[in-house]
Amino acid sequence: MKFTKKDAMKIADVLGVSPDLERKNSYIFSIRKTTLEIYPNIKIGRKKGTLVAVYTPHTYMQLHFCTGYIASELLGEVTFFGEHNGKISGLIVEKNGACSFYANLDKELLHSDFTKLEPEIMIPSVALSLGELLIEKRPRKK
């Protein structure tokens, strides 16, 4: 995923805040007591990728190698995705500053019959199912 200023502006529209460009290589959004930072091309170990970090008064979360996002005006939230070896992780930031993080879900859960899942599994599966089309459309690396 190549994260651009245009992407930052889409996210700003959904969250209702403008990004602060404090550093040359990041976008910072302040949403009430939550701070969202997006580093589009940062070195993560030996590779470069997109890093999404969220700070709240009681939490710090990071999603390494973000592979896509969905900015939903209808839901008032932005969901960032990372996919690796058939597993998907998602970091959700809401317009009101709330956030959720789900890690290492089996990708197959995103298109399963949610009514047959345990509630603890159904909630993240439904939340991350928004990204199923995005994930399926993304070209695969060979």
N, CA, C and O atoms as CSV, one atom per row, in Angstrom:
chain,resi,resn,atom,element,x,y,z
A,1,MET,N,N,0.845,-1.172,0.000
A,1,MET,CA,C,0.000,0.000,0.000
A,1,MET,C,C,0.893,1.239,0.000
A,1,MET,O,O,1.821,1.345,0.803
A,2,LYS,N,N,0.615,2.146,-0.880
A,2,LYS,CA,C,1.324,3.426,-0.917
A,2,LYS,C,C,0.369,4.478,-0.359
A,2,LYS,O,O,-0.581,4.880,-1.031
A,3,PHE,N,N,0.618,4.912,0.848
A,3,PHE,CA,C,-0.231,5.883,1.539
A,3,PHE,C,C,0.181,7.290,1.112
A,3,PHE,O,O,1.358,7.644,1.193
A,4,THR,N,N,-0.787,8.096,0.655
A,4,THR,CA,C,-0.504,9.430,0.139
A,4,THR,C,C,-1.236,10.513,0.927
A,4,THR,O,O,-2.037,10.220,1.814
A,5,LYS,N,N,-0.952,11.749,0.594
A,5,LYS,CA,C,-1.641,12.884,1.217
A,5,LYS,C,C,-3.133,12.816,0.922
A,5,LYS,O,O,-3.948,13.199,1.761
A,6,LYS,N,N,-3.496,12.334,-0.257
A,6,LYS,CA,C,-4.911,12.170,-0.611
A,6,LYS,C,C,-5.601,11.205,0.362
A,6,LYS,O,O,-6.739,11.438,0.769
A,7,ASP,N,N,-4.909,10.126,0.732
A,7,ASP,CA,C,-5.441,9.184,1.718
A,7,ASP,C,C,-5.630,9.869,3.066
A,7,ASP,O,O,-6.648,9.679,3.732
A,8,ALA,N,N,-4.647,10.663,3.458
A,8,ALA,CA,C,-4.737,11.387,4.732
A,8,ALA,C,C,-5.944,12.313,4.741
A,8,ALA,O,O,-6.600,12.462,5.772
A,9,MET,N,N,-6.244,12.932,3.618
A,9,MET,CA,C,-7.385,13.843,3.546
A,9,MET,C,C,-8.712,13.082,3.615
A,9,MET,O,O,-9.674,13.588,4.192
A,10,LYS,N,N,-8.784,11.881,3.040
A,10,LYS,CA,C,-9.991,11.040,3.157
A,10,LYS,C,C,-10.237,10.695,4.624
A,10,LYS,O,O,-11.361,10.767,5.119
A,11,ILE,N,N,-9.163,10.321,5.298
A,11,ILE,CA,C,-9.270,9.970,6.718
A,11,ILE,C,C,-9.687,11.192,7.521
A,11,ILE,O,O,-10.516,11.084,8.425
A,12,ALA,N,N,-9.125,12.348,7.204
A,12,ALA,CA,C,-9.482,13.591,7.888
A,12,ALA,C,C,-10.967,13.896,7.734
A,12,ALA,O,O,-11.618,14.315,8.691
A,13,ASP,N,N,-11.500,13.691,6.545
A,13,ASP,CA,C,-12.928,13.939,6.307
A,13,ASP,C,C,-13.805,13.056,7.182
A,13,ASP,O,O,-14.788,13.528,7.753
A,14,VAL,N,N,-13.458,11.783,7.290
A,14,VAL,CA,C,-14.261,10.855,8.087
A,14,VAL,C,C,-14.144,11.154,9.579
A,14,VAL,O,O,-15.139,11.114,10.302
A,15,LEU,N,N,-12.931,11.452,10.037
A,15,LEU,CA,C,-12.723,11.692,11.470
A,15,LEU,C,C,-13.073,13.112,11.900
A,15,LEU,O,O,-13.202,13.393,13.091
A,16,GLY,N,N,-13.225,14.005,10.926
A,16,GLY,CA,C,-13.613,15.380,11.245
A,16,GLY,C,C,-12.491,16.215,11.830
A,16,GLY,O,O,-12.746,17.187,12.541
A,17,VAL,N,N,-11.250,15.846,11.539
A,17,VAL,CA,C,-10.087,16.600,12.017
A,17,VAL,C,C,-9.065,16.708,10.897
A,17,VAL,O,O,-9.000,15.846,10.022
A,18,SER,N,N,-8.280,17.756,10.927
A,18,SER,CA,C,-7.216,17.921,9.934
A,18,SER,C,C,-5.942,17.277,10.439
A,18,SER,O,O,-5.663,17.307,11.638
A,19,PRO,N,N,-5.166,16.696,9.538
A,19,PRO,CA,C,-3.896,16.112,9.985
A,19,PRO,C,C,-2.865,17.200,10.237
A,19,PRO,O,O,-2.798,18.196,9.517
A,20,ASP,N,N,-2.068,16.989,11.267
A,20,ASP,CA,C,-0.920,17.848,11.524
A,20,ASP,C,C,0.279,17.167,10.896
A,20,ASP,O,O,0.514,15.982,11.134
A,21,LEU,N,N,1.020,17.878,10.119
A,21,LEU,CA,C,2.223,17.313,9.507
A,21,LEU,C,C,3.426,17.748,10.330
A,21,LEU,O,O,4.238,18.559,9.886
A,22,GLU,N,N,3.530,17.192,11.549
A,22,GLU,CA,C,4.619,17.575,12.445
A,22,GLU,C,C,5.960,17.137,11.900
A,22,GLU,O,O,6.951,17.861,11.992
A,23,ARG,N,N,5.979,15.963,11.343
A,23,ARG,CA,C,7.219,15.427,10.798
A,23,ARG,C,C,7.052,15.244,9.306
A,23,ARG,O,O,5.939,15.099,8.800
A,24,LYS,N,N,8.142,15.252,8.633
A,24,LYS,CA,C,8.116,15.127,7.177
A,24,LYS,C,C,7.480,13.810,6.724
A,24,LYS,O,O,6.861,13.755,5.661
A,25,ASN,N,N,7.628,12.764,7.514
A,25,ASN,CA,C,7.202,11.445,7.067
A,25,ASN,C,C,5.993,10.878,7.814
A,25,ASN,O,O,5.822,9.659,7.855
A,26,SER,N,N,5.154,11.726,8.404
A,26,SER,CA,C,3.998,11.187,9.125
A,26,SER,C,C,2.816,12.146,9.080
A,26,SER,O,O,2.960,13.346,8.843
A,27,TYR,N,N,1.648,11.572,9.316
A,27,TYR,CA,C,0.409,12.336,9.462
A,27,TYR,C,C,-0.097,12.081,10.873
A,27,TYR,O,O,-0.185,10.933,11.310
A,28,ILE,N,N,-0.428,13.147,11.582
A,28,ILE,CA,C,-0.870,13.029,12.966
A,28,ILE,C,C,-2.251,13.655,13.075
A,28,ILE,O,O,-2.462,14.801,12.676
A,29,PHE,N,N,-3.190,12.887,13.622
A,29,PHE,CA,C,-4.563,13.350,13.815
A,29,PHE,C,C,-4.867,13.331,15.310
A,29,PHE,O,O,-4.614,12.332,15.983
A,30,SER,N,N,-5.405,14.429,15.830
A,30,SER,CA,C,-5.807,14.491,17.231
A,30,SER,C,C,-7.323,14.460,17.295
A,30,SER,O,O,-7.996,15.363,16.797
A,31,ILE,N,N,-7.859,13.403,17.918
A,31,ILE,CA,C,-9.295,13.200,18.023
A,31,ILE,C,C,-9.622,13.095,19.505
A,31,ILE,O,O,-9.447,12.040,20.115
A,32,ARG,N,N,-10.092,14.181,20.073
A,32,ARG,CA,C,-10.333,14.253,21.515
A,32,ARG,C,C,-9.062,13.861,22.254
A,32,ARG,O,O,-8.040,14.531,22.101
A,33,LYS,N,N,-9.092,12.796,23.052
A,33,LYS,CA,C,-7.888,12.385,23.787
A,33,LYS,C,C,-7.127,11.262,23.089
A,33,LYS,O,O,-6.261,10.623,23.686
A,34,THR,N,N,-7.455,11.031,21.838
A,34,THR,CA,C,-6.805,9.981,21.052
A,34,THR,C,C,-5.941,10.626,19.976
A,34,THR,O,O,-6.341,11.606,19.348
A,35,THR,N,N,-4.766,10.073,19.773
A,35,THR,CA,C,-3.883,10.534,18.707
A,35,THR,C,C,-3.624,9.383,17.759
A,35,THR,O,O,-3.238,8.290,18.173
A,36,LEU,N,N,-3.842,9.642,16.482
A,36,LEU,CA,C,-3.589,8.678,15.426
A,36,LEU,C,C,-2.393,9.167,14.626
A,36,LEU,O,O,-2.378,10.303,14.151
A,37,GLU,N,N,-1.386,8.307,14.479
A,37,GLU,CA,C,-0.205,8.644,13.678
A,37,GLU,C,C,-0.058,7.624,12.568
A,37,GLU,O,O,-0.161,6.418,12.789
A,38,ILE,N,N,0.185,8.131,11.371
A,38,ILE,CA,C,0.399,7.260,10.221
A,38,ILE,C,C,1.755,7.596,9.619
A,38,ILE,O,O,2.013,8.732,9.221
A,39,TYR,N,N,2.608,6.590,9.562
A,39,TYR,CA,C,3.935,6.718,8.962
A,39,TYR,C,C,3.907,5.936,7.640
A,39,TYR,O,O,4.018,4.710,7.648
A,40,PRO,N,N,3.759,6.630,6.517
A,40,PRO,CA,C,3.565,5.938,5.239
A,40,PRO,C,C,4.733,5.091,4.745
A,40,PRO,O,O,4.512,4.106,4.041
A,41,ASN,N,N,5.947,5.439,5.086
A,41,ASN,CA,C,7.094,4.727,4.532
A,41,ASN,C,C,8.228,4.728,5.543
A,41,ASN,O,O,9.232,5.420,5.379
A,42,ILE,N,N,8.045,3.942,6.587
A,42,ILE,CA,C,9.021,3.927,7.675
A,42,ILE,C,C,9.754,2.586,7.674
A,42,ILE,O,O,9.195,1.555,7.300
A,43,LYS,N,N,10.991,2.621,8.091
A,43,LYS,CA,C,11.762,1.385,8.174
A,43,LYS,C,C,11.272,0.583,9.379
A,43,LYS,O,O,11.268,1.063,10.513
A,44,ILE,N,N,10.863,-0.646,9.098
A,44,ILE,CA,C,10.410,-1.575,10.139
A,44,ILE,C,C,11.308,-2.797,10.021
A,44,ILE,O,O,11.070,-3.670,9.187
A,45,GLY,N,N,12.318,-2.856,10.840
A,45,GLY,CA,C,13.314,-3.917,10.690
A,45,GLY,C,C,14.116,-3.680,9.418
A,45,GLY,O,O,14.659,-2.596,9.210
A,46,ARG,N,N,14.186,-4.698,8.572
A,46,ARG,CA,C,14.942,-4.585,7.327
A,46,ARG,C,C,14.088,-4.113,6.153
A,46,ARG,O,O,14.606,-3.889,5.059
A,47,LYS,N,N,12.792,-3.962,6.372
A,47,LYS,CA,C,11.883,-3.568,5.292
A,47,LYS,C,C,11.286,-2.200,5.600
A,47,LYS,O,O,11.398,-1.691,6.716
A,48,LYS,N,N,10.652,-1.619,4.589
A,48,LYS,CA,C,9.893,-0.389,4.785
A,48,LYS,C,C,8.421,-0.697,4.589
A,48,LYS,O,O,8.059,-1.567,3.797
A,49,GLY,N,N,7.573,0.023,5.315
A,49,GLY,CA,C,6.136,-0.179,5.194
A,49,GLY,C,C,5.386,0.931,5.886
A,49,GLY,O,O,5.977,1.897,6.368
A,50,THR,N,N,4.080,0.781,5.930
A,50,THR,CA,C,3.222,1.757,6.598
A,50,THR,C,C,2.961,1.298,8.028
A,50,THR,O,O,2.560,0.158,8.264
A,51,LEU,N,N,3.190,2.191,8.966
A,51,LEU,CA,C,2.948,1.944,10.385
A,51,LEU,C,C,1.813,2.846,10.835
A,51,LEU,O,O,1.828,4.048,10.567
A,52,VAL,N,N,0.828,2.275,11.518
A,52,VAL,CA,C,-0.277,3.043,12.087
A,52,VAL,C,C,-0.201,2.880,13.601
A,52,VAL,O,O,-0.176,1.759,14.110
A,53,ALA,N,N,-0.165,3.998,14.318
A,53,ALA,CA,C,-0.079,3.967,15.780
A,53,ALA,C,C,-1.217,4.790,16.363
A,53,ALA,O,O,-1.615,5.807,15.797
A,54,VAL,N,N,-1.737,4.338,17.504
A,54,VAL,CA,C,-2.800,5.055,18.209
A,54,VAL,C,C,-2.397,5.173,19.673
A,54,VAL,O,O,-2.018,4.196,20.319
A,55,TYR,N,N,-2.492,6.399,20.172
A,55,TYR,CA,C,-2.240,6.692,21.585
A,55,TYR,C,C,-3.541,7.164,22.212
A,55,TYR,O,O,-4.237,8.012,21.653
A,56,THR,N,N,-3.863,6.615,23.370
A,56,THR,CA,C,-4.972,7.127,24.176
A,56,THR,C,C,-4.404,7.329,25.585
A,56,THR,O,O,-3.261,6.951,25.843
A,57,PRO,N,N,-5.180,7.915,26.496
A,57,PRO,CA,C,-4.646,8.070,27.858
A,57,PRO,C,C,-4.259,6.745,28.526
A,57,PRO,O,O,-3.440,6.727,29.445
A,58,HIS,N,N,-4.851,5.635,28.060
A,58,HIS,CA,C,-4.595,4.354,28.722
A,58,HIS,C,C,-4.068,3.264,27.797
A,58,HIS,O,O,-3.883,2.126,28.227
A,59,THR,N,N,-3.824,3.597,26.534
A,59,THR,CA,C,-3.470,2.557,25.562
A,59,THR,C,C,-2.476,3.074,24.540
A,59,THR,O,O,-2.472,4.259,24.206
A,60,TYR,N,N,-1.637,2.179,24.046
A,60,TYR,CA,C,-0.783,2.458,22.899
A,60,TYR,C,C,-0.842,1.227,22.012
A,60,TYR,O,O,-0.550,0.119,22.463
A,61,MET,N,N,-1.218,1.414,20.749
A,61,MET,CA,C,-1.347,0.298,19.816
A,61,MET,C,C,-0.611,0.628,18.521
A,61,MET,O,O,-0.549,1.786,18.109
A,62,GLN,N,N,-0.054,-0.405,17.883
A,62,GLN,CA,C,0.592,-0.234,16.584
A,62,GLN,C,C,0.157,-1.350,15.651
A,62,GLN,O,O,-0.016,-2.497,16.062
A,63,LEU,N,N,-0.015,-0.987,14.383
A,63,LEU,CA,C,-0.240,-1.943,13.319
A,63,LEU,C,C,0.910,-1.783,12.336
A,63,LEU,O,O,1.015,-0.763,11.656
A,64,HIS,N,N,1.769,-2.788,12.262
A,64,HIS,CA,C,2.916,-2.756,11.355
A,64,HIS,C,C,2.493,-3.266,9.986
A,64,HIS,O,O,1.637,-4.145,9.881
A,65,PHE,N,N,3.090,-2.718,8.947
A,65,PHE,CA,C,2.847,-3.124,7.570
A,65,PHE,C,C,1.360,-3.083,7.221
A,65,PHE,O,O,0.792,-4.073,6.761
A,66,CYS,N,N,0.747,-1.937,7.445
A,66,CYS,CA,C,-0.647,-1.726,7.072
A,66,CYS,C,C,-0.769,-1.945,5.563
A,66,CYS,O,O,-0.009,-1.370,4.783
A,67,THR,N,N,-1.725,-2.776,5.159
A,67,THR,CA,C,-1.880,-3.110,3.743
A,67,THR,C,C,-3.084,-2.426,3.101
A,67,THR,O,O,-3.288,-2.549,1.893
A,68,GLY,N,N,-3.880,-1.712,3.886
A,68,GLY,CA,C,-5.028,-1.006,3.331
A,68,GLY,C,C,-5.875,-0.406,4.437
A,68,GLY,O,O,-5.645,-0.643,5.623
A,69,TYR,N,N,-6.854,0.369,4.023
A,69,TYR,CA,C,-7.772,0.964,4.995
A,69,TYR,C,C,-9.122,1.193,4.332
A,69,TYR,O,O,-9.230,1.260,3.108
A,70,ILE,N,N,-10.146,1.310,5.165
A,70,ILE,CA,C,-11.485,1.694,4.725
A,70,ILE,C,C,-11.888,2.889,5.581
A,70,ILE,O,O,-11.918,2.799,6.808
A,71,ALA,N,N,-12.199,4.010,4.928
A,71,ALA,CA,C,-12.683,5.200,5.630
A,71,ALA,C,C,-14.186,5.281,5.394
A,71,ALA,O,O,-14.623,5.572,4.280
A,72,SER,N,N,-14.971,5.030,6.421
A,72,SER,CA,C,-16.423,4.973,6.284
A,72,SER,C,C,-17.083,6.179,6.926
A,72,SER,O,O,-17.106,6.308,8.150
A,73,GLU,N,N,-17.620,7.061,6.096
A,73,GLU,CA,C,-18.369,8.204,6.628
A,73,GLU,C,C,-19.637,7.728,7.317
A,73,GLU,O,O,-20.027,8.273,8.350
A,74,LEU,N,N,-20.283,6.714,6.751
A,74,LEU,CA,C,-21.514,6.177,7.322
A,74,LEU,C,C,-21.307,5.703,8.762
A,74,LEU,O,O,-22.121,5.987,9.641
A,75,LEU,N,N,-20.211,4.978,8.993
A,75,LEU,CA,C,-19.920,4.465,10.337
A,75,LEU,C,C,-19.143,5.460,11.193
A,75,LEU,O,O,-19.069,5.308,12.412
A,76,GLY,N,N,-18.561,6.483,10.553
A,76,GLY,CA,C,-17.761,7.452,11.296
A,76,GLY,C,C,-16.487,6.848,11.855
A,76,GLY,O,O,-16.075,7.155,12.973
A,77,GLU,N,N,-15.868,5.983,11.061
A,77,GLU,CA,C,-14.656,5.323,11.527
A,77,GLU,C,C,-13.739,4.970,10.361
A,77,GLU,O,O,-14.156,4.893,9.205
A,78,VAL,N,N,-12.481,4.761,10.710
A,78,VAL,CA,C,-11.485,4.317,9.747
A,78,VAL,C,C,-10.914,3.004,10.259
A,78,VAL,O,O,-10.497,2.899,11.413
A,79,THR,N,N,-10.901,2.007,9.385
A,79,THR,CA,C,-10.357,0.709,9.740
A,79,THR,C,C,-9.094,0.475,8.922
A,79,THR,O,O,-9.126,0.500,7.691
A,80,PHE,N,N,-7.990,0.250,9.612
A,80,PHE,CA,C,-6.701,-0.044,8.984
A,80,PHE,C,C,-6.472,-1.549,9.065
A,80,PHE,O,O,-6.746,-2.167,10.093
A,81,PHE,N,N,-5.969,-2.139,7.980
A,81,PHE,CA,C,-5.780,-3.584,7.906
A,81,PHE,C,C,-4.330,-3.942,7.677
A,81,PHE,O,O,-3.572,-3.216,7.033
A,82,GLY,N,N,-3.975,-5.075,8.219
A,82,GLY,CA,C,-2.703,-5.697,7.915
A,82,GLY,C,C,-2.964,-7.172,7.672
A,82,GLY,O,O,-3.685,-7.808,8.441
A,83,GLU,N,N,-2.393,-7.719,6.621
A,83,GLU,CA,C,-2.605,-9.128,6.298
A,83,GLU,C,C,-1.263,-9.810,6.131
A,83,GLU,O,O,-0.344,-9.266,5.518
A,84,HIS,N,N,-1.162,-11.018,6.690
A,84,HIS,CA,C,0.075,-11.790,6.574
A,84,HIS,C,C,-0.248,-13.272,6.757
A,84,HIS,O,O,-0.843,-13.669,7.758
A,85,ASN,N,N,0.148,-14.075,5.788
A,85,ASN,CA,C,-0.011,-15.537,5.865
A,85,ASN,C,C,-1.421,-15.987,6.246
A,85,ASN,O,O,-1.585,-16.849,7.109
A,86,GLY,N,N,-2.434,-15.411,5.611
A,86,GLY,CA,C,-3.812,-15.828,5.858
A,86,GLY,C,C,-4.424,-15.305,7.139
A,86,GLY,O,O,-5.545,-15.671,7.491
A,87,LYS,N,N,-3.703,-14.460,7.830
A,87,LYS,CA,C,-4.208,-13.831,9.062
A,87,LYS,C,C,-4.412,-12.350,8.794
A,87,LYS,O,O,-3.688,-11.750,7.999
A,88,ILE,N,N,-5.387,-11.767,9.450
A,88,ILE,CA,C,-5.663,-10.346,9.279
A,88,ILE,C,C,-5.751,-9.681,10.651
A,88,ILE,O,O,-6.286,-10.246,11.606
A,89,SER,N,N,-5.218,-8.482,10.718
A,89,SER,CA,C,-5.316,-7.660,11.923
A,89,SER,C,C,-5.948,-6.339,11.523
A,89,SER,O,O,-5.780,-5.879,10.394
A,90,GLY,N,N,-6.673,-5.732,12.446
A,90,GLY,CA,C,-7.326,-4.469,12.138
A,90,GLY,C,C,-7.297,-3.517,13.309
A,90,GLY,O,O,-7.475,-3.907,14.463
A,91,LEU,N,N,-7.071,-2.264,12.986
A,91,LEU,CA,C,-7.065,-1.189,13.972
A,91,LEU,C,C,-8.146,-0.205,13.545
A,91,LEU,O,O,-8.073,0.368,12.458
A,92,ILE,N,N,-9.144,-0.009,14.393
A,92,ILE,CA,C,-10.295,0.833,14.066
A,92,ILE,C,C,-10.256,2.080,14.931
A,92,ILE,O,O,-10.137,1.999,16.153
A,93,VAL,N,N,-10.358,3.250,14.276
A,93,VAL,CA,C,-10.386,4.527,14.984
A,93,VAL,C,C,-11.710,5.209,14.633
A,93,VAL,O,O,-12.036,5.388,13.459
A,94,GLU,N,N,-12.458,5.583,15.657
A,94,GLU,CA,C,-13.764,6.198,15.453
A,94,GLU,C,C,-13.681,7.712,15.566
A,94,GLU,O,O,-12.754,8.260,16.163
A,95,LYS,N,N,-14.662,8.369,14.984
A,95,LYS,CA,C,-14.745,9.833,14.977
A,95,LYS,C,C,-14.762,10.415,16.393
A,95,LYS,O,O,-14.290,11.531,16.611
A,96,ASN,N,N,-15.304,9.665,17.354
A,96,ASN,CA,C,-15.374,10.138,18.736
A,96,ASN,C,C,-14.107,9.851,19.533
A,96,ASN,O,O,-14.027,10.178,20.718
A,97,GLY,N,N,-13.102,9.232,18.874
A,97,GLY,CA,C,-11.836,8.943,19.542
A,97,GLY,C,C,-11.718,7.531,20.081
A,97,GLY,O,O,-10.641,7.128,20.521
A,98,ALA,N,N,-12.806,6.770,20.054
A,98,ALA,CA,C,-12.735,5.379,20.504
A,98,ALA,C,C,-11.915,4.568,19.504
A,98,ALA,O,O,-11.828,4.923,18.329
A,99,CYS,N,N,-11.321,3.488,19.974
A,99,CYS,CA,C,-10.557,2.645,19.063
A,99,CYS,C,C,-10.634,1.190,19.509
A,99,CYS,O,O,-10.867,0.883,20.678
A,100,SER,N,N,-10.431,0.311,18.537
A,100,SER,CA,C,-10.429,-1.128,18.772
A,100,SER,C,C,-9.287,-1.733,17.985
A,100,SER,O,O,-8.883,-1.207,16.947
A,101,PHE,N,N,-8.769,-2.843,18.484
A,101,PHE,CA,C,-7.696,-3.542,17.788
A,101,PHE,C,C,-7.982,-5.035,17.833
A,101,PHE,O,O,-8.246,-5.600,18.894
A,102,TYR,N,N,-7.926,-5.663,16.663
A,102,TYR,CA,C,-8.118,-7.103,16.551
A,102,TYR,C,C,-6.916,-7.667,15.812
A,102,TYR,O,O,-6.507,-7.118,14.789
A,103,ALA,N,N,-6.348,-8.751,16.314
A,103,ALA,CA,C,-5.118,-9.273,15.711
A,103,ALA,C,C,-5.224,-10.756,15.368
A,103,ALA,O,O,-5.832,-11.548,16.088
A,104,ASN,N,N,-4.605,-11.097,14.236
A,104,ASN,CA,C,-4.406,-12.482,13.812
A,104,ASN,C,C,-5.683,-13.295,13.635
A,104,ASN,O,O,-5.721,-14.476,13.981
A,105,LEU,N,N,-6.730,-12.670,13.100
A,105,LEU,CA,C,-7.933,-13.431,12.780
A,105,LEU,C,C,-7.672,-14.240,11.518
A,105,LEU,O,O,-7.004,-13.771,10.596
A,106,ASP,N,N,-8.198,-15.453,11.481
A,106,ASP,CA,C,-8.125,-16.218,10.242
A,106,ASP,C,C,-8.945,-15.483,9.198
A,106,ASP,O,O,-10.092,-15.113,9.448
A,107,LYS,N,N,-8.366,-15.274,8.042
A,107,LYS,CA,C,-9.015,-14.526,6.967
A,107,LYS,C,C,-10.364,-15.142,6.583
A,107,LYS,O,O,-11.287,-14.424,6.198
A,108,GLU,N,N,-10.478,-16.453,6.687
A,108,GLU,CA,C,-11.718,-17.133,6.311
A,108,GLU,C,C,-12.905,-16.705,7.175
A,108,GLU,O,O,-14.053,-16.829,6.748
A,109,LEU,N,N,-12.641,-16.205,8.382
A,109,LEU,CA,C,-13.736,-15.748,9.246
A,109,LEU,C,C,-14.489,-14.560,8.648
A,109,LEU,O,O,-15.659,-14.345,8.963
A,110,LEU,N,N,-13.827,-13.796,7.792
A,110,LEU,CA,C,-14.447,-12.597,7.236
A,110,LEU,C,C,-15.611,-12.905,6.311
A,110,LEU,O,O,-16.467,-12.049,6.091
A,111,HIS,N,N,-15.656,-14.101,5.772
A,111,HIS,CA,C,-16.764,-14.458,4.880
A,111,HIS,C,C,-17.511,-15.693,5.390
A,111,HIS,O,O,-18.092,-16.448,4.610
A,112,SER,N,N,-17.485,-15.882,6.696
A,112,SER,CA,C,-18.203,-17.013,7.281
A,112,SER,C,C,-19.615,-16.575,7.675
A,112,SER,O,O,-19.956,-15.395,7.601
A,113,ASP,N,N,-20.413,-17.531,8.086
A,113,ASP,CA,C,-21.765,-17.246,8.590
A,113,ASP,C,C,-21.604,-16.760,10.027
A,113,ASP,O,O,-21.370,-17.553,10.939
A,114,PHE,N,N,-21.734,-15.452,10.216
A,114,PHE,CA,C,-21.483,-14.859,11.526
A,114,PHE,C,C,-22.416,-15.399,12.610
A,114,PHE,O,O,-22.049,-15.430,13.785
A,115,THR,N,N,-23.616,-15.824,12.223
A,115,THR,CA,C,-24.584,-16.314,13.213
A,115,THR,C,C,-24.135,-17.628,13.847
A,115,THR,O,O,-24.670,-18.035,14.878
A,116,LYS,N,N,-23.155,-18.291,13.233
A,116,LYS,CA,C,-22.676,-19.560,13.765
A,116,LYS,C,C,-21.398,-19.415,14.591
A,116,LYS,O,O,-20.852,-20.405,15.078
A,117,LEU,N,N,-20.931,-18.193,14.743
A,117,LEU,CA,C,-19.712,-17.947,15.509
A,117,LEU,C,C,-20.041,-17.592,16.951
A,117,LEU,O,O,-21.109,-17.056,17.245
A,118,GLU,N,N,-19.116,-17.894,17.836
A,118,GLU,CA,C,-19.248,-17.453,19.226
A,118,GLU,C,C,-19.217,-15.922,19.243
A,118,GLU,O,O,-18.528,-15.329,18.413
A,119,PRO,N,N,-19.935,-15.264,20.152
A,119,PRO,CA,C,-19.963,-13.791,20.166
A,119,PRO,C,C,-18.579,-13.152,20.223
A,119,PRO,O,O,-18.348,-12.113,19.606
A,120,GLU,N,N,-17.653,-13.773,20.965
A,120,GLU,CA,C,-16.306,-13.223,21.084
A,120,GLU,C,C,-15.553,-13.258,19.762
A,120,GLU,O,O,-14.644,-12.457,19.545
A,121,ILE,N,N,-15.917,-14.165,18.888
A,121,ILE,CA,C,-15.294,-14.290,17.575
A,121,ILE,C,C,-16.090,-13.508,16.531
A,121,ILE,O,O,-15.521,-12.975,15.578
A,122,MET,N,N,-17.402,-13.444,16.717
A,122,MET,CA,C,-18.271,-12.756,15.764
A,122,MET,C,C,-17.970,-11.257,15.705
A,122,MET,O,O,-17.921,-10.687,14.615
A,123,ILE,N,N,-17.770,-10.618,16.839
A,123,ILE,CA,C,-17.580,-9.165,16.886
A,123,ILE,C,C,-16.388,-8.725,16.033
A,123,ILE,O,O,-16.566,-7.869,15.167
A,124,PRO,N,N,-15.188,-9.263,16.232
A,124,PRO,CA,C,-14.078,-8.828,15.366
A,124,PRO,C,C,-14.257,-9.262,13.917
A,124,PRO,O,O,-13.813,-8.560,13.009
A,125,SER,N,N,-14.891,-10.391,13.686
A,125,SER,CA,C,-15.106,-10.858,12.316
A,125,SER,C,C,-16.010,-9.902,11.546
A,125,SER,O,O,-15.733,-9.572,10.393
A,126,VAL,N,N,-17.072,-9.466,12.173
A,126,VAL,CA,C,-17.981,-8.500,11.541
A,126,VAL,C,C,-17.252,-7.167,11.346
A,126,VAL,O,O,-17.340,-6.554,10.282
A,127,ALA,N,N,-16.537,-6.727,12.376
A,127,ALA,CA,C,-15.839,-5.438,12.302
A,127,ALA,C,C,-14.824,-5.411,11.159
A,127,ALA,O,O,-14.712,-4.402,10.463
A,128,LEU,N,N,-14.100,-6.478,10.961
A,128,LEU,CA,C,-13.066,-6.506,9.930
A,128,LEU,C,C,-13.580,-6.967,8.569
A,128,LEU,O,O,-12.857,-6.889,7.576
A,129,SER,N,N,-14.819,-7.444,8.517
A,129,SER,CA,C,-15.363,-7.905,7.242
A,129,SER,C,C,-15.502,-6.768,6.233
A,129,SER,O,O,-15.582,-7.017,5.030
A,130,LEU,N,N,-15.531,-5.529,6.709
A,130,LEU,CA,C,-15.556,-4.379,5.797
A,130,LEU,C,C,-14.389,-4.416,4.821
A,130,LEU,O,O,-14.512,-3.980,3.676
A,131,GLY,N,N,-13.288,-4.925,5.268
A,131,GLY,CA,C,-12.088,-4.924,4.438
A,131,GLY,C,C,-11.944,-6.122,3.529
A,131,GLY,O,O,-10.966,-6.220,2.788
A,132,GLU,N,N,-12.899,-7.037,3.569
A,132,GLU,CA,C,-12.771,-8.248,2.766
A,132,GLU,C,C,-12.608,-7.938,1.280
A,132,GLU,O,O,-11.741,-8.515,0.623
A,133,LEU,N,N,-13.415,-7.048,0.750
A,133,LEU,CA,C,-13.300,-6.700,-0.673
A,133,LEU,C,C,-11.970,-6.027,-0.965
A,133,LEU,O,O,-11.354,-6.293,-1.997
A,134,LEU,N,N,-11.528,-5.168,-0.078
A,134,LEU,CA,C,-10.242,-4.502,-0.256
A,134,LEU,C,C,-9.119,-5.526,-0.307
A,134,LEU,O,O,-8.226,-5.436,-1.150
A,135,ILE,N,N,-9.163,-6.482,0.581
A,135,ILE,CA,C,-8.128,-7.501,0.652
A,135,ILE,C,C,-8.155,-8.379,-0.599
A,135,ILE,O,O,-7.104,-8.709,-1.149
A,136,GLU,N,N,-9.348,-8.756,-1.047
A,136,GLU,CA,C,-9.467,-9.612,-2.219
A,136,GLU,C,C,-9.002,-8.910,-3.498
A,136,GLU,O,O,-8.471,-9.566,-4.394
A,137,LYS,N,N,-9.193,-7.579,-3.600
A,137,LYS,CA,C,-8.840,-6.838,-4.806
A,137,LYS,C,C,-7.350,-6.548,-4.889
A,137,LYS,O,O,-6.826,-6.309,-5.977
A,138,ARG,N,N,-6.659,-6.566,-3.745
A,138,ARG,CA,C,-5.251,-6.196,-3.727
A,138,ARG,C,C,-4.416,-7.204,-4.503
A,138,ARG,O,O,-4.589,-8.409,-4.323
A,139,PRO,N,N,-3.523,-6.743,-5.351
A,139,PRO,CA,C,-2.681,-7.681,-6.090
A,139,PRO,C,C,-1.761,-8.454,-5.152
A,139,PRO,O,O,-1.270,-7.914,-4.161
A,140,ARG,N,N,-1.543,-9.680,-5.466
A,140,ARG,CA,C,-0.669,-10.545,-4.669
A,140,ARG,C,C,0.767,-10.397,-5.119
A,140,ARG,O,O,1.043,-10.263,-6.311
A,141,LYS,N,N,1.687,-10.421,-4.155
A,141,LYS,CA,C,3.112,-10.404,-4.486
A,141,LYS,C,C,3.539,-11.822,-4.833
A,141,LYS,O,O,3.092,-12.790,-4.218
A,142,LYS,N,N,4.410,-11.926,-5.827
A,142,LYS,CA,C,4.886,-13.257,-6.228
A,142,LYS,C,C,6.274,-13.486,-5.700
A,142,LYS,O,O,6.854,-14.548,-5.928
